[in-house]
């Protein structure tokens, strides 16, 4: 199952460079493309507000 970014996202962008498959798109909140996500968790590990959930 792909990771998801919740409404608590502050759109800081710290997750984008961590994604090895460029599955994260800018927005408010940011969005993870479930078809591209490889469930690595790199984005969730750097989120300062813990807005990214498995």
LUMLUMDREN-2810 file (N, C-alpha, C; in Angstrom, 1 decimal):
<atoms>
<atom><aa>X</aa><ch>A</ch><at>N</at><xx>0.8</xx><yy>-1.2</yy><zz>0.0</zz></atom>
<atom><aa>X</aa><ch>A</ch><at>CA</at><xx>0.0</xx><yy>0.0</yy><zz>0.0</zz></atom>
<atom><aa>X</aa><ch>A</ch><at>C</at><xx>0.9</xx><yy>1.2</yy><zz>0.0</zz></atom>
<atom><aa>X</aa><ch>A</ch><at>N</at><xx>0.6</xx><yy>2.2</yy><zz>-0.8</zz></atom>
<atom><aa>X</aa><ch>A</ch><at>CA</at><xx>1.3</xx><yy>3.4</yy><zz>-0.9</zz></atom>
<atom><aa>X</aa><ch>A</ch><at>C</at><xx>1.2</xx><yy>4.3</yy><zz>0.3</zz></atom>
<atom><aa>X</aa><ch>A</ch><at>N</at><xx>2.2</xx><yy>5.1</yy><zz>0.6</zz></atom>
<atom><aa>X</aa><ch>A</ch><at>CA</at><xx>2.1</xx><yy>6.1</yy><zz>1.6</zz></atom>
<atom><aa>X</aa><ch>A</ch><at>C</at><xx>1.2</xx><yy>7.2</yy><zz>1.2</zz></atom>
<atom><aa>X</aa><ch>A</ch><at>N</at><xx>0.6</xx><yy>7.9</yy><zz>2.2</zz></atom>
<atom><aa>X</aa><ch>A</ch><at>CA</at><xx>-0.3</xx><yy>9.0</yy><zz>1.9</zz></atom>
<atom><aa>X</aa><ch>A</ch><at>C</at><xx>0.1</xx><yy>10.2</yy><zz>2.7</zz></atom>
<atom><aa>X</aa><ch>A</ch><at>N</at><xx>-0.2</xx><yy>11.4</yy><zz>2.2</zz></atom>
<atom><aa>X</aa><ch>A</ch><at>CA</at><xx>0.1</xx><yy>12.6</yy><zz>2.9</zz></atom>
<atom><aa>X</aa><ch>A</ch><at>C</at><xx>-1.2</xx><yy>13.2</yy><zz>3.5</zz></atom>
<atom><aa>X</aa><ch>A</ch><at>N</at><xx>-1.3</xx><yy>13.4</yy><zz>4.7</zz></atom>
<atom><aa>X</aa><ch>A</ch><at>CA</at><xx>-2.5</xx><yy>13.8</yy><zz>5.4</zz></atom>
<atom><aa>X</aa><ch>A</ch><at>C</at><xx>-2.6</xx><yy>15.4</yy><zz>5.3</zz></atom>
<atom><aa>X</aa><ch>A</ch><at>N</at><xx>-3.8</xx><yy>15.8</yy><zz>5.8</zz></atom>
<atom><aa>X</aa><ch>A</ch><at>CA</at><xx>-4.1</xx><yy>17.3</yy><zz>5.8</zz></atom>
<atom><aa>X</aa><ch>A</ch><at>C</at><xx>-3.2</xx><yy>18.1</yy><zz>6.7</zz></atom>
<atom><aa>X</aa><ch>A</ch><at>N</at><xx>-2.4</xx><yy>17.4</yy><zz>7.6</zz></atom>
<atom><aa>X</aa><ch>A</ch><at>CA</at><xx>-1.5</xx><yy>18.1</yy><zz>8.5</zz></atom>
<atom><aa>X</aa><ch>A</ch><at>C</at><xx>-0.2</xx><yy>18.5</yy><zz>7.8</zz></atom>
<atom><aa>X</aa><ch>A</ch><at>N</at><xx>-0.1</xx><yy>18.2</yy><zz>6.5</zz></atom>
<atom><aa>X</aa><ch>A</ch><at>CA</at><xx>1.1</xx><yy>18.6</yy><zz>5.7</zz></atom>
<atom><aa>X</aa><ch>A</ch><at>C</at><xx>1.2</xx><yy>20.2</yy><zz>5.7</zz></atom>
<atom><aa>X</aa><ch>A</ch><at>N</at><xx>2.4</xx><yy>20.7</yy><zz>5.9</zz></atom>
<atom><aa>X</aa><ch>A</ch><at>CA</at><xx>2.6</xx><yy>22.1</yy><zz>5.9</zz></atom>
<atom><aa>X</aa><ch>A</ch><at>C</at><xx>3.3</xx><yy>22.6</yy><zz>4.6</zz></atom>
<atom><aa>X</aa><ch>A</ch><at>N</at><xx>3.4</xx><yy>21.6</yy><zz>3.6</zz></atom>
<atom><aa>X</aa><ch>A</ch><at>CA</at><xx>3.9</xx><yy>21.9</yy><zz>2.3</zz></atom>
<atom><aa>X</aa><ch>A</ch><at>C</at><xx>5.3</xx><yy>22.5</yy><zz>2.3</zz></atom>
<atom><aa>X</aa><ch>A</ch><at>N</at><xx>6.1</xx><yy>21.9</yy><zz>3.2</zz></atom>
<atom><aa>X</aa><ch>A</ch><at>CA</at><xx>7.5</xx><yy>22.4</yy><zz>3.4</zz></atom>
<atom><aa>X</aa><ch>A</ch><at>C</at><xx>8.5</xx><yy>21.9</yy><zz>2.3</zz></atom>
<atom><aa>X</aa><ch>A</ch><at>N</at><xx>8.1</xx><yy>20.8</yy><zz>1.7</zz></atom>
<atom><aa>X</aa><ch>A</ch><at>CA</at><xx>8.9</xx><yy>20.2</yy><zz>0.6</zz></atom>
<atom><aa>X</aa><ch>A</ch><at>C</at><xx>10.0</xx><yy>19.3</yy><zz>1.0</zz></atom>
<atom><aa>X</aa><ch>A</ch><at>N</at><xx>10.2</xx><yy>19.0</yy><zz>2.3</zz></atom>
<atom><aa>X</aa><ch>A</ch><at>CA</at><xx>11.3</xx><yy>18.2</yy><zz>2.7</zz></atom>
<atom><aa>X</aa><ch>A</ch><at>C</at><xx>11.2</xx><yy>16.8</yy><zz>2.2</zz></atom>
<atom><aa>X</aa><ch>A</ch><at>N</at><xx>10.0</xx><yy>16.3</yy><zz>1.9</zz></atom>
<atom><aa>X</aa><ch>A</ch><at>CA</at><xx>9.8</xx><yy>14.9</yy><zz>1.4</zz></atom>
<atom><aa>X</aa><ch>A</ch><at>C</at><xx>10.2</xx><yy>14.7</yy><zz>-0.1</zz></atom>
<atom><aa>X</aa><ch>A</ch><at>N</at><xx>10.1</xx><yy>15.7</yy><zz>-0.9</zz></atom>
<atom><aa>X</aa><ch>A</ch><at>CA</at><xx>10.3</xx><yy>15.6</yy><zz>-2.3</zz></atom>
<atom><aa>X</aa><ch>A</ch><at>C</at><xx>11.6</xx><yy>15.1</yy><zz>-2.7</zz></atom>
<atom><aa>X</aa><ch>A</ch><at>N</at><xx>12.7</xx><yy>15.6</yy><zz>-2.2</zz></atom>
<atom><aa>X</aa><ch>A</ch><at>CA</at><xx>14.1</xx><yy>15.1</yy><zz>-2.6</zz></atom>
<atom><aa>X</aa><ch>A</ch><at>C</at><xx>14.4</xx><yy>13.8</yy><zz>-2.1</zz></atom>
<atom><aa>X</aa><ch>A</ch><at>N</at><xx>13.7</xx><yy>13.3</yy><zz>-1.1</zz></atom>
<atom><aa>X</aa><ch>A</ch><at>CA</at><xx>13.9</xx><yy>12.0</yy><zz>-0.5</zz></atom>
<atom><aa>X</aa><ch>A</ch><at>C</at><xx>13.3</xx><yy>10.8</yy><zz>-1.3</zz></atom>
<atom><aa>X</aa><ch>A</ch><at>N</at><xx>12.3</xx><yy>11.1</yy><zz>-2.1</zz></atom>
<atom><aa>X</aa><ch>A</ch><at>CA</at><xx>11.6</xx><yy>10.1</yy><zz>-2.9</zz></atom>
<atom><aa>X</aa><ch>A</ch><at>C</at><xx>12.4</xx><yy>9.6</yy><zz>-4.1</zz></atom>
<atom><aa>X</aa><ch>A</ch><at>N</at><xx>12.8</xx><yy>8.3</yy><zz>-4.1</zz></atom>
<atom><aa>X</aa><ch>A</ch><at>CA</at><xx>13.7</xx><yy>7.8</yy><zz>-5.1</zz></atom>
<atom><aa>X</aa><ch>A</ch><at>C</at><xx>13.0</xx><yy>7.6</yy><zz>-6.5</zz></atom>
<atom><aa>X</aa><ch>A</ch><at>N</at><xx>11.7</xx><yy>7.7</yy><zz>-6.5</zz></atom>
<atom><aa>X</aa><ch>A</ch><at>CA</at><xx>10.9</xx><yy>7.5</yy><zz>-7.7</zz></atom>
<atom><aa>X</aa><ch>A</ch><at>C</at><xx>10.1</xx><yy>8.7</yy><zz>-8.1</zz></atom>
<atom><aa>X</aa><ch>A</ch><at>N</at><xx>10.4</xx><yy>9.8</yy><zz>-7.5</zz></atom>
<atom><aa>X</aa><ch>A</ch><at>CA</at><xx>9.7</xx><yy>11.1</yy><zz>-7.8</zz></atom>
<atom><aa>X</aa><ch>A</ch><at>C</at><xx>8.1</xx><yy>10.9</yy><zz>-7.8</zz></atom>
<atom><aa>X</aa><ch>A</ch><at>N</at><xx>7.6</xx><yy>10.3</yy><zz>-6.7</zz></atom>
<atom><aa>X</aa><ch>A</ch><at>CA</at><xx>6.2</xx><yy>10.1</yy><zz>-6.7</zz></atom>
<atom><aa>X</aa><ch>A</ch><at>C</at><xx>5.4</xx><yy>11.2</yy><zz>-6.0</zz></atom>
<atom><aa>X</aa><ch>A</ch><at>N</at><xx>6.1</xx><yy>12.2</yy><zz>-5.4</zz></atom>
<atom><aa>X</aa><ch>A</ch><at>CA</at><xx>5.5</xx><yy>13.3</yy><zz>-4.7</zz></atom>
<atom><aa>X</aa><ch>A</ch><at>C</at><xx>5.3</xx><yy>14.5</yy><zz>-5.5</zz></atom>
<atom><aa>X</aa><ch>A</ch><at>N</at><xx>4.1</xx><yy>15.1</yy><zz>-5.5</zz></atom>
<atom><aa>X</aa><ch>A</ch><at>CA</at><xx>3.8</xx><yy>16.3</yy><zz>-6.3</zz></atom>
<atom><aa>X</aa><ch>A</ch><at>C</at><xx>3.5</xx><yy>17.4</yy><zz>-5.3</zz></atom>
<atom><aa>X</aa><ch>A</ch><at>N</at><xx>3.9</xx><yy>18.6</yy><zz>-5.7</zz></atom>
<atom><aa>X</aa><ch>A</ch><at>CA</at><xx>3.6</xx><yy>19.8</yy><zz>-4.8</zz></atom>
<atom><aa>X</aa><ch>A</ch><at>C</at><xx>2.1</xx><yy>20.1</yy><zz>-4.8</zz></atom>
<atom><aa>X</aa><ch>A</ch><at>N</at><xx>1.7</xx><yy>20.7</yy><zz>-3.7</zz></atom>
<atom><aa>X</aa><ch>A</ch><at>CA</at><xx>0.3</xx><yy>21.1</yy><zz>-3.5</zz></atom>
<atom><aa>X</aa><ch>A</ch><at>C</at><xx>0.1</xx><yy>21.4</yy><zz>-2.0</zz></atom>
<atom><aa>X</aa><ch>A</ch><at>N</at><xx>-1.1</xx><yy>21.7</yy><zz>-1.7</zz></atom>
<atom><aa>X</aa><ch>A</ch><at>CA</at><xx>-1.5</xx><yy>21.9</yy><zz>-0.3</zz></atom>
<atom><aa>X</aa><ch>A</ch><at>C</at><xx>-2.7</xx><yy>21.1</yy><zz>0.1</zz></atom>
<atom><aa>X</aa><ch>A</ch><at>N</at><xx>-2.5</xx><yy>19.9</yy><zz>0.6</zz></atom>
<atom><aa>X</aa><ch>A</ch><at>CA</at><xx>-1.2</xx><yy>19.3</yy><zz>0.9</zz></atom>
<atom><aa>X</aa><ch>A</ch><at>C</at><xx>-0.5</xx><yy>18.7</yy><zz>-0.3</zz></atom>
<atom><aa>X</aa><ch>A</ch><at>N</at><xx>0.8</xx><yy>18.3</yy><zz>-0.1</zz></atom>
<atom><aa>X</aa><ch>A</ch><at>CA</at><xx>1.5</xx><yy>17.6</yy><zz>-1.2</zz></atom>
<atom><aa>X</aa><ch>A</ch><at>C</at><xx>0.8</xx><yy>16.2</yy><zz>-1.4</zz></atom>
<atom><aa>X</aa><ch>A</ch><at>N</at><xx>1.0</xx><yy>15.6</yy><zz>-2.5</zz></atom>
<atom><aa>X</aa><ch>A</ch><at>CA</at><xx>0.3</xx><yy>14.4</yy><zz>-2.9</zz></atom>
<atom><aa>X</aa><ch>A</ch><at>C</at><xx>1.3</xx><yy>13.3</yy><zz>-3.3</zz></atom>
<atom><aa>X</aa><ch>A</ch><at>N</at><xx>1.1</xx><yy>12.1</yy><zz>-2.9</zz></atom>
<atom><aa>X</aa><ch>A</ch><at>CA</at><xx>1.9</xx><yy>10.9</yy><zz>-3.4</zz></atom>
<atom><aa>X</aa><ch>A</ch><at>C</at><xx>1.2</xx><yy>10.2</yy><zz>-4.4</zz></atom>
<atom><aa>X</aa><ch>A</ch><at>N</at><xx>1.8</xx><yy>9.9</yy><zz>-5.6</zz></atom>
<atom><aa>X</aa><ch>A</ch><at>CA</at><xx>1.2</xx><yy>9.1</yy><zz>-6.6</zz></atom>
<atom><aa>X</aa><ch>A</ch><at>C</at><xx>1.3</xx><yy>7.7</yy><zz>-6.2</zz></atom>
<atom><aa>X</aa><ch>A</ch><at>N</at><xx>0.2</xx><yy>7.1</yy><zz>-5.9</zz></atom>
<atom><aa>X</aa><ch>A</ch><at>CA</at><xx>0.1</xx><yy>5.7</yy><zz>-5.4</zz></atom>
<atom><aa>X</aa><ch>A</ch><at>C</at><xx>0.7</xx><yy>4.7</yy><zz>-6.4</zz></atom>
<atom><aa>X</aa><ch>A</ch><at>N</at><xx>0.5</xx><yy>5.0</yy><zz>-7.7</zz></atom>
<atom><aa>X</aa><ch>A</ch><at>CA</at><xx>1.0</xx><yy>4.1</yy><zz>-8.7</zz></atom>
<atom><aa>X</aa><ch>A</ch><at>C</at><xx>2.6</xx><yy>4.1</yy><zz>-8.8</zz></atom>
<atom><aa>X</aa><ch>A</ch><at>N</at><xx>3.2</xx><yy>5.2</yy><zz>-8.4</zz></atom>
<atom><aa>X</aa><ch>A</ch><at>CA</at><xx>4.7</xx><yy>5.3</yy><zz>-8.4</zz></atom>
<atom><aa>X</aa><ch>A</ch><at>C</at><xx>5.3</xx><yy>4.9</yy><zz>-7.1</zz></atom>
<atom><aa>X</aa><ch>A</ch><at>N</at><xx>4.6</xx><yy>5.1</yy><zz>-6.0</zz></atom>
<atom><aa>X</aa><ch>A</ch><at>CA</at><xx>5.2</xx><yy>4.8</yy><zz>-4.6</zz></atom>
<atom><aa>X</aa><ch>A</ch><at>C</at><xx>5.6</xx><yy>3.4</yy><zz>-4.5</zz></atom>
<atom><aa>X</aa><ch>A</ch><at>N</at><xx>6.9</xx><yy>3.2</yy><zz>-3.9</zz></atom>
<atom><aa>X</aa><ch>A</ch><at>CA</at><xx>7.4</xx><yy>1.9</yy><zz>-3.7</zz></atom>
<atom><aa>X</aa><ch>A</ch><at>C</at><xx>7.5</xx><yy>1.5</yy><zz>-2.2</zz></atom>
<atom><aa>X</aa><ch>A</ch><at>N</at><xx>6.7</xx><yy>2.3</yy><zz>-1.4</zz></atom>
<atom><aa>X</aa><ch>A</ch><at>CA</at><xx>6.6</xx><yy>2.0</yy><zz>0.0</zz></atom>
<atom><aa>X</aa><ch>A</ch><at>C</at><xx>7.9</xx><yy>2.0</yy><zz>0.8</zz></atom>
<atom><aa>X</aa><ch>A</ch><at>N</at><xx>8.9</xx><yy>2.8</yy><zz>0.4</zz></atom>
<atom><aa>X</aa><ch>A</ch><at>CA</at><xx>10.2</xx><yy>2.8</yy><zz>1.0</zz></atom>
<atom><aa>X</aa><ch>A</ch><at>C</at><xx>10.2</xx><yy>3.5</yy><zz>2.4</zz></atom>
<atom><aa>X</aa><ch>A</ch><at>N</at><xx>9.3</xx><yy>4.5</yy><zz>2.5</zz></atom>
<atom><aa>X</aa><ch>A</ch><at>CA</at><xx>9.2</xx><yy>5.3</yy><zz>3.8</zz></atom>
<atom><aa>X</aa><ch>A</ch><at>C</at><xx>10.2</xx><yy>6.4</yy><zz>3.9</zz></atom>
<atom><aa>X</aa><ch>A</ch><at>N</at><xx>11.0</xx><yy>6.7</yy><zz>2.9</zz></atom>
<atom><aa>X</aa><ch>A</ch><at>CA</at><xx>12.0</xx><yy>7.7</yy><zz>3.0</zz></atom>
<atom><aa>X</aa><ch>A</ch><at>C</at><xx>11.3</xx><yy>9.1</yy><zz>3.3</zz></atom>
<atom><aa>X</aa><ch>A</ch><at>N</at><xx>10.2</xx><yy>9.3</yy><zz>2.6</zz></atom>
<atom><aa>X</aa><ch>A</ch><at>CA</at><xx>9.5</xx><yy>10.6</yy><zz>2.8</zz></atom>
<atom><aa>X</aa><ch>A</ch><at>C</at><xx>9.0</xx><yy>10.8</yy><zz>4.2</zz></atom>
<atom><aa>X</aa><ch>A</ch><at>N</at><xx>8.4</xx><yy>9.7</yy><zz>4.8</zz></atom>
<atom><aa>X</aa><ch>A</ch><at>CA</at><xx>7.8</xx><yy>9.8</yy><zz>6.1</zz></atom>
<atom><aa>X</aa><ch>A</ch><at>C</at><xx>8.9</xx><yy>10.0</yy><zz>7.2</zz></atom>
<atom><aa>X</aa><ch>A</ch><at>N</at><xx>10.1</xx><yy>9.5</yy><zz>6.9</zz></atom>
<atom><aa>X</aa><ch>A</ch><at>CA</at><xx>11.2</xx><yy>9.6</yy><zz>7.9</zz></atom>
<atom><aa>X</aa><ch>A</ch><at>C</at><xx>11.7</xx><yy>11.1</yy><zz>8.0</zz></atom>
<atom><aa>X</aa><ch>A</ch><at>N</at><xx>11.5</xx><yy>11.9</yy><zz>7.0</zz></atom>
<atom><aa>X</aa><ch>A</ch><at>CA</at><xx>12.0</xx><yy>13.3</yy><zz>7.1</zz></atom>
<atom><aa>X</aa><ch>A</ch><at>C</at><xx>10.9</xx><yy>14.3</yy><zz>7.3</zz></atom>
<atom><aa>X</aa><ch>A</ch><at>N</at><xx>9.6</xx><yy>13.9</yy><zz>7.3</zz></atom>
<atom><aa>X</aa><ch>A</ch><at>CA</at><xx>8.5</xx><yy>14.8</yy><zz>7.5</zz></atom>
<atom><aa>X</aa><ch>A</ch><at>C</at><xx>8.5</xx><yy>15.4</yy><zz>8.9</zz></atom>
<atom><aa>X</aa><ch>A</ch><at>N</at><xx>8.7</xx><yy>16.8</yy><zz>9.0</zz></atom>
<atom><aa>X</aa><ch>A</ch><at>CA</at><xx>8.8</xx><yy>17.4</yy><zz>10.4</zz></atom>
<atom><aa>X</aa><ch>A</ch><at>C</at><xx>7.5</xx><yy>17.4</yy><zz>11.1</zz></atom>
<atom><aa>X</aa><ch>A</ch><at>N</at><xx>6.4</xx><yy>17.2</yy><zz>10.5</zz></atom>
<atom><aa>X</aa><ch>A</ch><at>CA</at><xx>5.1</xx><yy>17.3</yy><zz>11.2</zz></atom>
<atom><aa>X</aa><ch>A</ch><at>C</at><xx>4.4</xx><yy>15.9</yy><zz>11.2</zz></atom>
<atom><aa>X</aa><ch>A</ch><at>N</at><xx>5.1</xx><yy>14.9</yy><zz>10.8</zz></atom>
<atom><aa>X</aa><ch>A</ch><at>CA</at><xx>4.6</xx><yy>13.5</yy><zz>10.7</zz></atom>
<atom><aa>X</aa><ch>A</ch><at>C</at><xx>3.3</xx><yy>13.4</yy><zz>10.0</zz></atom>
<atom><aa>X</aa><ch>A</ch><at>N</at><xx>3.2</xx><yy>14.1</yy><zz>8.8</zz></atom>
<atom><aa>X</aa><ch>A</ch><at>CA</at><xx>2.0</xx><yy>14.1</yy><zz>8.0</zz></atom>
<atom><aa>X</aa><ch>A</ch><at>C</at><xx>1.9</xx><yy>13.0</yy><zz>7.0</zz></atom>
<atom><aa>X</aa><ch>A</ch><at>N</at><xx>2.9</xx><yy>12.2</yy><zz>6.9</zz></atom>
<atom><aa>X</aa><ch>A</ch><at>CA</at><xx>3.0</xx><yy>11.1</yy><zz>5.9</zz></atom>
<atom><aa>X</aa><ch>A</ch><at>C</at><xx>2.8</xx><yy>9.7</yy><zz>6.6</zz></atom>
<atom><aa>X</aa><ch>A</ch><at>N</at><xx>1.7</xx><yy>9.0</yy><zz>6.2</zz></atom>
<atom><aa>X</aa><ch>A</ch><at>CA</at><xx>1.4</xx><yy>7.8</yy><zz>6.9</zz></atom>
<atom><aa>X</aa><ch>A</ch><at>C</at><xx>1.4</xx><yy>6.6</yy><zz>5.9</zz></atom>
<atom><aa>X</aa><ch>A</ch><at>N</at><xx>1.7</xx><yy>5.4</yy><zz>6.4</zz></atom>
<atom><aa>X</aa><ch>A</ch><at>CA</at><xx>1.7</xx><yy>4.2</yy><zz>5.6</zz></atom>
<atom><aa>X</aa><ch>A</ch><at>C</at><xx>0.3</xx><yy>3.7</yy><zz>5.4</zz></atom>
</atoms>
